[in-house]
Amino acid sequence: MPTVGMISLGCARNQVDSETMLGSLKRNGFEIVDVKDCPQICIVNTCAFVKQAREESVEYILGAASLKKSGKIKYLIVCGCLPQLYKEKLSQKLPEADLVLGTGDFPRIVDFIKGLGKKNRRRTLVSSARSYLYDEFSPRFLLTPRHYAYVKISEGCSNFCSYCIISRLRGPFRSRPLESVVSEVKRLSKGGGLKEVILIGQDTTLFGLDRYGKAVFPNLLRAICGLKNSVRWVRVLYTHPAHYTDELIAVIRGEDKICKYLDLPVQHCSDRILKRMNRPTTKKHITELIDKLRRRIPRLILRTSVIVGFPQETDRDFKELLEFLKDTRFERLGAFLYSKEAGTKASRLAGQVPEKVKEDRMDELMRLQQRLSRDLNMPRIGKIMDVLIDEKIEGEKDKYLGRSEGDAPEIDGGVSVTGRTLEPGKFYKVRITDALEYDLEGRAL
């Protein structure tokens, strides 16, 4: 059977799609190899969330196309969000692509690839993104280290934030059955190698609303934590500040396996901007929620994301955001320049902020967050914490990269650990010896 390599771009939700495609191919006899080894078939799973992501996707596609032109790969497949957004236009502009698939066509990739060698093989298929939803029977070929895995509990989104195109790319919000998610976690953790499961979805707090008539995310968390011989850490990403309940907070506090770490994207704090973003919340609500979370969940680490330069964001709005961040002191923060996306309500708003102004605001905000992060890290010097080792640092003796309970992979900093013969995928007690802007350094005990 032909060899297959995957370039997976974008977020963790995209990565799960890549893993299920590769899992299906492996189950059907294809050999999965690294793209740098020049497989016969190269798949580029694209991201199209913002302009920068689309540019990166095109860059990788063109790179793969040059490999095909030179004969290093035989077939090029482009799939995911970029084809879903541009459909036939993308196929016309990429004659090098043998197959172009949208986000609703992942389950049939094996059949499509088996037909690549036939006459008139070049094909574009972009179905509706409203139906696809993988389940516990979908095979996975993990692209993460064996000791952690992402589990996507829902697909699509129905929040309709005015700046966002996710509903166009992924369809409306739809949850997996609760039992399906639990079964998948149970299967992935079989054998004891999995130490951390990371629950993801466009809005994890709404899990089950479409299927059961009410959000049952607390029930899902209890069920996963109740599995015997299961993972040690359950991490929750992509929660919406408008959809927290006291029950959910109580479960996060009460279940030992749930990381006392929450990803809470607020996007902004100005009521005027939040309204234009179509975010069903206010600064008062966000502030009260954060106060409640920190009161009720000891040792909580909060991560957020904000958008800089949204249309009609004035200097006053931006200063309000800076003051909010100073007061709230998020331990983790991601900031994004507003990207004008065609077809969104925000793209039609008057008062688009000039790029130079957006960039200057971003620089100021990130300088502030660097200072806040360093100040929050300094008191951790001398403390002992549990660290999960991810990998050995190449070329450095007795140096390893790991993460604390307060660090999600890929998006947060981590802990540089000195120790002898440490094993990736295992937990160690680590005494923190130094603190940087975003990372910690320590020695294994």
C-alpha positions as CSV (number, residue, x, y, z in Angstrom):
1,M,0.0,0.0,0.0
2,P,1.2,3.6,-0.6
3,T,2.8,5.6,2.1
4,V,0.9,8.6,3.5
5,G,2.1,11.8,5.2
6,M,0.1,14.5,6.9
7,I,0.6,18.2,7.4
8,S,-1.9,19.2,10.0
9,L,-2.4,23.0,10.5
10,G,-4.4,25.1,12.8
11,C,-6.0,24.2,16.2
12,A,-6.3,21.0,18.2
13,R,-9.8,20.5,16.8
14,N,-8.2,20.3,13.3
15,Q,-5.6,17.9,14.7
16,V,-8.2,15.5,15.8
17,D,-9.6,15.5,12.3
18,S,-6.1,14.7,11.0
19,E,-5.8,11.9,13.5
20,T,-9.1,10.3,12.5
21,M,-8.2,10.5,8.8
22,L,-4.8,8.9,9.4
23,G,-6.4,6.3,11.7
24,S,-8.8,5.3,8.9
25,L,-6.0,5.0,6.4
26,K,-3.8,3.0,8.7
27,R,-6.7,0.6,9.5
28,N,-7.0,0.1,5.7
29,G,-3.4,-0.8,5.2
30,F,-1.7,2.5,4.4
31,E,1.7,3.1,5.9
32,I,1.8,6.5,7.8
33,V,5.2,8.2,7.6
34,D,6.6,11.7,8.3
35,V,6.2,14.2,5.4
36,K,9.9,14.9,5.4
37,D,10.4,11.2,4.3
38,C,8.6,12.1,1.1
39,P,5.5,9.8,1.2
40,Q,3.7,8.8,-2.0
41,I,0.6,10.7,-0.8
42,C,0.9,14.0,1.0
43,I,-2.2,15.4,2.8
44,V,-2.5,19.0,3.9
45,N,-5.3,19.6,6.4
46,T,-5.7,23.3,6.2
47,C,-6.9,26.1,8.6
48,A,-8.9,29.1,7.4
49,F,-10.0,30.8,10.6
50,V,-8.2,34.1,9.9
51,K,-6.1,35.6,7.1
52,Q,-2.8,34.6,8.7
53,A,-3.9,31.0,8.9
54,R,-5.0,30.9,5.3
55,E,-1.7,32.3,4.2
56,E,0.1,29.6,6.2
57,S,-2.1,27.0,4.6
58,V,-1.4,28.2,1.1
59,E,2.3,28.3,1.9
60,Y,2.4,24.7,2.9
61,I,0.2,23.6,-0.1
62,L,2.6,25.3,-2.5
63,G,5.5,23.7,-0.7
64,A,3.9,20.3,-1.2
65,A,3.1,21.1,-4.8
66,S,6.8,21.8,-5.5
67,L,7.6,18.3,-4.0
68,K,5.1,16.8,-6.4
69,K,6.5,18.7,-9.3
70,S,10.0,17.4,-8.5
71,G,8.7,13.9,-8.3
72,K,9.3,13.4,-4.5
73,I,5.6,12.8,-3.9
74,K,3.1,11.3,-6.3
75,Y,-0.3,12.7,-5.1
76,L,-1.3,15.9,-3.3
77,I,-4.5,16.1,-1.2
78,V,-5.8,19.3,0.2
79,C,-8.6,19.1,2.7
80,G,-10.3,20.9,5.6
81,C,-11.3,24.4,6.3
82,L,-9.7,26.2,3.3
83,P,-11.6,24.0,0.7
84,Q,-14.8,24.4,2.7
85,L,-14.5,28.2,2.5
86,Y,-13.5,28.5,-1.1
87,K,-14.8,25.3,-2.6
88,E,-14.3,25.2,-6.4
89,K,-12.2,28.3,-6.5
90,L,-9.4,26.6,-4.6
91,S,-9.4,23.6,-6.9
92,Q,-9.1,25.9,-10.0
93,K,-6.2,27.8,-8.5
94,L,-4.4,24.5,-7.4
95,P,-4.1,22.3,-10.4
96,E,-1.4,20.4,-8.6
97,A,-4.0,19.0,-6.1
98,D,-5.3,15.5,-7.0
99,L,-8.0,15.6,-4.5
100,V,-9.7,18.5,-2.7
101,L,-12.0,17.7,0.3
102,G,-14.1,19.8,2.7
103,T,-14.7,19.4,6.4
104,G,-17.7,17.1,5.9
105,D,-15.8,14.6,3.7
106,F,-13.2,13.2,6.1
107,P,-15.0,9.8,6.7
108,R,-14.7,8.9,3.0
109,I,-11.1,9.8,2.5
110,V,-10.0,6.1,2.2
111,D,-12.4,5.5,-0.7
112,F,-11.3,8.7,-2.4
113,I,-7.6,7.9,-2.0
114,K,-8.0,4.4,-3.4
115,G,-9.4,5.9,-6.5
116,L,-6.4,8.2,-7.1
117,G,-4.7,6.0,-9.7
118,K,-7.8,5.8,-11.9
119,K,-8.3,7.7,-15.1
120,N,-9.5,11.3,-14.6
121,R,-8.7,10.9,-11.0
122,R,-8.6,14.6,-10.1
123,R,-11.6,15.5,-8.0
124,T,-13.1,18.2,-5.8
125,L,-15.7,17.2,-3.2
126,V,-16.9,19.8,-0.7
127,S,-20.0,18.6,1.0
128,S,-22.1,20.3,3.6
129,A,-20.3,20.7,6.9
130,R,-23.5,20.1,8.8
131,S,-23.3,16.3,9.3
132,Y,-19.8,15.1,10.1
133,L,-19.3,14.0,13.7
134,Y,-16.7,11.4,14.6
135,D,-17.4,8.9,17.3
136,E,-15.8,6.3,19.6
137,F,-15.5,3.8,16.8
138,S,-13.4,6.2,14.6
139,P,-9.8,5.0,14.6
140,R,-7.2,7.5,15.8
141,F,-3.5,7.8,14.8
142,L,-2.3,10.1,17.5
143,L,0.0,13.0,16.4
144,T,0.6,13.9,20.1
145,P,2.9,12.0,22.4
146,R,1.3,8.9,23.7
147,H,0.8,10.3,27.2
148,Y,-1.8,13.0,26.2
149,A,-4.6,13.2,23.7
150,Y,-7.3,15.6,22.6
151,V,-10.9,14.4,22.6
152,K,-13.4,16.5,20.6
153,I,-16.7,16.4,22.3
154,S,-18.7,18.5,19.8
155,E,-18.5,20.0,16.3
156,G,-19.5,23.3,14.8
157,C,-20.8,26.4,16.5
158,S,-24.1,28.3,16.9
159,N,-22.9,31.3,18.9
160,F,-22.5,33.4,15.8
161,C,-19.9,35.9,17.1
162,S,-19.9,38.7,14.5
163,Y,-16.2,38.3,13.7
164,C,-16.2,34.5,13.3
165,I,-16.6,32.1,10.3
166,I,-16.6,28.8,12.2
167,S,-20.3,28.2,11.5
168,R,-19.5,28.5,7.7
169,L,-16.5,26.1,8.0
170,R,-18.0,23.6,10.5
171,G,-21.7,24.0,10.5
172,P,-24.0,24.4,13.5
173,F,-23.2,23.2,17.0
174,R,-23.7,19.5,17.5
175,S,-22.7,17.4,20.4
176,R,-21.5,13.8,20.5
177,P,-23.5,11.4,22.7
178,L,-22.1,11.5,26.2
179,E,-21.6,7.7,26.2
180,S,-19.5,8.1,23.0
181,V,-17.1,10.5,24.5
182,V,-16.7,8.4,27.7
183,S,-16.1,5.3,25.6
184,E,-13.4,7.0,23.6
185,V,-11.6,8.2,26.7
186,K,-11.8,4.7,28.1
187,R,-10.4,3.2,24.9
188,L,-7.6,5.8,24.6
189,S,-6.5,5.2,28.2
190,K,-6.5,1.4,28.0
191,G,-3.0,0.2,28.9
192,G,-2.2,3.1,31.2
193,G,0.0,5.1,28.9
194,L,-2.4,8.1,28.6
195,K,-1.9,10.5,31.5
196,E,-3.9,13.5,30.3
197,V,-7.0,13.9,28.2
198,I,-7.9,17.4,26.9
199,L,-11.5,18.0,26.1
200,I,-12.1,20.4,23.2
201,G,-15.0,21.8,21.1
202,Q,-16.0,25.2,19.9
203,D,-17.9,25.7,23.1
204,T,-17.4,22.9,25.6
205,T,-19.7,24.4,28.2
206,L,-22.7,23.9,26.0
207,F,-22.0,20.2,25.5
208,G,-25.3,18.3,25.1
209,L,-27.6,21.2,24.8
210,D,-28.6,20.3,21.2
211,R,-28.9,16.5,22.0
212,Y,-30.5,16.5,25.5
213,G,-32.2,19.8,25.7
214,K,-29.8,21.1,28.3
215,A,-26.1,21.4,28.8
216,V,-24.7,18.2,30.5
217,F,-21.0,19.0,30.5
218,P,-20.9,18.5,34.3
219,N,-22.3,15.0,33.8
220,L,-19.6,14.2,31.2
221,L,-16.9,15.4,33.5
222,R,-18.1,13.2,36.3
223,A,-18.4,10.2,34.0
224,I,-14.8,10.6,32.7
225,C,-13.4,11.2,36.2
226,G,-15.3,8.1,37.4
227,L,-13.5,5.8,35.0
228,K,-11.3,3.3,36.8
229,N,-7.5,3.2,36.0
230,S,-8.1,6.2,33.8
231,V,-6.1,9.4,33.2
232,R,-4.6,11.5,36.0
233,W,-5.4,14.9,34.4
234,V,-8.6,16.0,32.7
235,R,-8.1,19.4,31.1
236,V,-10.9,21.6,29.7
237,L,-10.4,24.1,26.9
238,Y,-12.7,26.5,25.0
239,T,-15.2,27.4,27.7
240,H,-17.6,30.3,27.1
241,P,-18.0,32.9,30.0
242,A,-21.8,33.2,29.2
243,H,-22.5,29.5,29.8
244,Y,-21.0,28.7,33.2
245,T,-23.3,27.2,35.9
246,D,-22.8,26.7,39.6
247,E,-23.0,22.9,39.0
248,L,-20.1,23.1,36.5
249,I,-18.0,25.1,38.9
250,A,-18.7,22.6,41.7
251,V,-17.7,19.7,39.6
252,I,-14.4,21.4,38.5
253,R,-13.7,22.1,42.1
254,G,-14.7,18.7,43.5
255,E,-13.1,16.3,41.0
256,D,-9.4,15.7,41.7
257,K,-8.6,14.7,38.2
258,I,-9.8,17.9,36.6
259,C,-7.0,20.3,36.2
260,K,-7.5,23.5,38.1
261,Y,-6.9,25.3,34.9
262,L,-9.6,26.9,32.8
263,D,-9.5,28.4,29.3
264,L,-12.0,31.3,29.4
265,P,-11.8,33.4,26.2
266,V,-13.4,36.8,27.0
267,Q,-12.3,38.5,23.7
268,H,-12.8,42.0,25.2
269,C,-14.1,43.8,28.3
270,S,-15.8,46.9,26.8
271,D,-19.5,46.5,26.8
272,R,-19.8,48.4,23.6
273,I,-17.3,46.2,21.8
274,L,-18.7,43.0,23.3
275,K,-22.1,43.9,22.0
276,R,-20.7,44.5,18.5
277,M,-19.0,41.2,18.7
278,N,-22.3,39.6,19.5
279,R,-20.9,38.2,22.7
280,P,-23.9,37.6,25.1
281,T,-22.0,38.9,28.2
282,T,-20.8,42.1,29.9
283,K,-17.8,43.3,31.7
284,K,-19.7,43.1,35.0
285,H,-20.7,39.5,34.3
286,I,-17.1,38.5,33.3
287,T,-15.6,40.2,36.4
288,E,-18.1,38.5,38.7
289,L,-17.6,35.1,37.1
290,I,-13.8,35.4,37.5
291,D,-14.2,36.4,41.1
292,K,-16.5,33.4,41.7
293,L,-14.2,31.0,39.9
294,R,-11.2,32.1,42.0
295,R,-13.1,32.0,45.2
296,R,-14.5,28.6,44.7
297,I,-11.6,26.8,43.0
298,P,-8.4,27.0,45.0
299,R,-5.1,27.3,43.0
300,L,-7.0,28.1,39.8
301,I,-5.0,29.0,36.8
302,L,-7.0,31.1,34.2
303,R,-6.2,31.4,30.6
304,T,-8.0,33.9,28.3
305,S,-7.8,35.3,24.8
306,V,-8.6,38.8,23.6
307,I,-9.0,40.4,20.2
308,V,-7.1,43.7,19.5
309,G,-8.4,46.2,17.0
310,F,-12.0,45.2,16.6
311,P,-13.9,47.6,14.4
312,Q,-14.7,50.9,16.3
313,E,-12.3,50.0,19.1
314,T,-11.3,53.4,20.3
315,D,-8.2,54.4,22.4
316,R,-10.6,54.5,25.3
317,D,-11.8,51.0,24.7
318,F,-8.3,49.7,24.4
319,K,-7.2,51.4,27.6
320,E,-10.2,49.9,29.3
321,L,-9.0,46.5,28.1
322,L,-5.5,47.1,29.5
323,E,-6.8,48.2,32.9
324,F,-9.0,45.1,33.0
325,L,-6.0,42.9,32.3
326,K,-4.0,44.7,35.0
327,D,-6.8,44.1,37.5
328,T,-7.7,40.6,36.5
329,R,-4.1,39.3,36.2
330,F,-4.7,36.3,34.0
331,E,-2.0,33.7,34.4
332,R,-2.1,32.8,30.7
333,L,-3.2,35.0,27.8
334,G,-3.4,34.8,24.0
335,A,-4.0,37.9,22.0
336,F,-5.0,38.2,18.3
337,L,-5.2,41.0,15.9
338,Y,-8.7,41.4,14.5
339,S,-9.0,39.8,11.1
340,K,-11.6,41.1,8.7
341,E,-13.4,38.0,7.4
342,A,-15.6,38.3,4.3
343,G,-19.2,37.4,5.0
344,T,-19.1,38.2,8.7
345,K,-21.2,41.0,10.3
346,A,-18.0,42.6,11.7
347,S,-16.5,42.9,8.2
348,R,-19.4,45.3,7.3
349,L,-19.0,47.5,10.4
350,A,-17.8,51.1,9.9
351,G,-14.7,52.2,11.8
352,Q,-12.3,49.5,10.7
353,V,-9.1,50.1,12.7
354,P,-5.9,50.7,10.7
355,E,-3.3,47.9,10.7
356,K,-0.6,50.1,12.2
357,V,-2.9,51.1,15.1
358,K,-3.8,47.4,15.7
359,E,-0.1,46.4,15.7
360,D,0.9,49.2,18.1
361,R,-1.9,48.2,20.5
362,M,-0.9,44.5,20.3
363,D,2.7,45.4,21.2
364,E,1.6,47.4,24.2
365,L,-0.8,44.7,25.4
366,M,1.9,41.9,25.1
367,R,4.5,44.0,27.0
368,L,1.9,44.4,29.8
369,Q,1.2,40.6,29.8
370,Q,4.9,39.8,29.9
371,R,5.3,41.9,33.1
372,L,2.2,40.4,34.6
373,S,3.2,36.8,33.8
374,R,6.7,37.3,35.2
375,D,5.2,38.8,38.4
376,L,2.8,35.8,38.7
377,N,5.7,33.3,38.1
378,M,8.2,34.8,40.6
379,P,6.4,33.6,43.8
380,R,6.6,30.0,42.4
381,I,10.4,29.9,42.9
382,G,11.1,27.5,45.7
383,K,7.8,25.7,45.4
384,I,7.4,22.0,44.7
385,M,5.0,21.0,41.9
386,D,4.0,17.9,40.0
387,V,5.3,18.1,36.4
388,L,4.4,15.8,33.5
389,I,7.5,15.4,31.3
390,D,6.8,15.8,27.6
391,E,10.2,15.3,26.0
392,K,14.0,15.4,26.3
393,I,15.7,18.5,25.2
394,E,18.0,17.5,22.3
395,G,21.6,18.3,22.7
396,E,21.4,19.2,26.5
397,K,22.4,16.7,29.1
398,D,19.8,15.9,31.8
399,K,17.4,18.6,30.4
400,Y,13.7,17.9,29.8
401,L,10.6,19.9,28.9
402,G,7.5,19.3,31.0
403,R,4.2,21.0,32.1
404,S,2.5,21.7,35.3
405,E,-1.2,21.4,35.9
406,G,-1.4,25.1,34.8
407,D,0.1,24.5,31.3
408,A,-1.8,23.2,28.3
409,P,0.4,21.8,25.5
410,E,1.2,23.9,22.5
411,I,-0.5,27.1,23.7
412,D,1.1,27.8,27.1
413,G,4.7,27.9,28.5
414,G,6.1,25.0,30.5
415,V,8.8,23.9,32.9
416,S,12.4,23.2,31.9
417,V,13.4,20.3,34.3
418,T,16.9,19.2,35.2
419,G,17.1,15.6,36.2
420,R,18.7,12.2,35.4
421,T,17.1,9.6,33.2
422,L,13.6,11.2,33.4
423,E,11.0,9.5,31.2
424,P,8.5,11.3,29.0
425,G,5.0,10.6,30.0
426,K,5.7,10.3,33.7
427,F,5.1,12.7,36.6
428,Y,7.9,14.0,38.8
429,K,8.1,16.2,41.8
430,V,10.0,19.3,40.8
431,R,11.4,22.2,42.9
432,I,11.2,25.5,40.9
433,T,14.5,27.3,40.8
434,D,13.9,30.2,38.4
435,A,11.0,32.0,36.7
436,L,11.0,33.7,33.3
437,E,8.2,35.6,31.5
438,Y,6.2,32.6,30.5
439,D,8.3,29.6,31.6
440,L,9.6,28.0,34.8
441,E,12.9,26.2,35.5
442,G,13.3,23.5,38.1
443,R,15.1,20.4,39.3
444,A,13.5,17.0,39.7
445,L,13.6,15.7,43.3
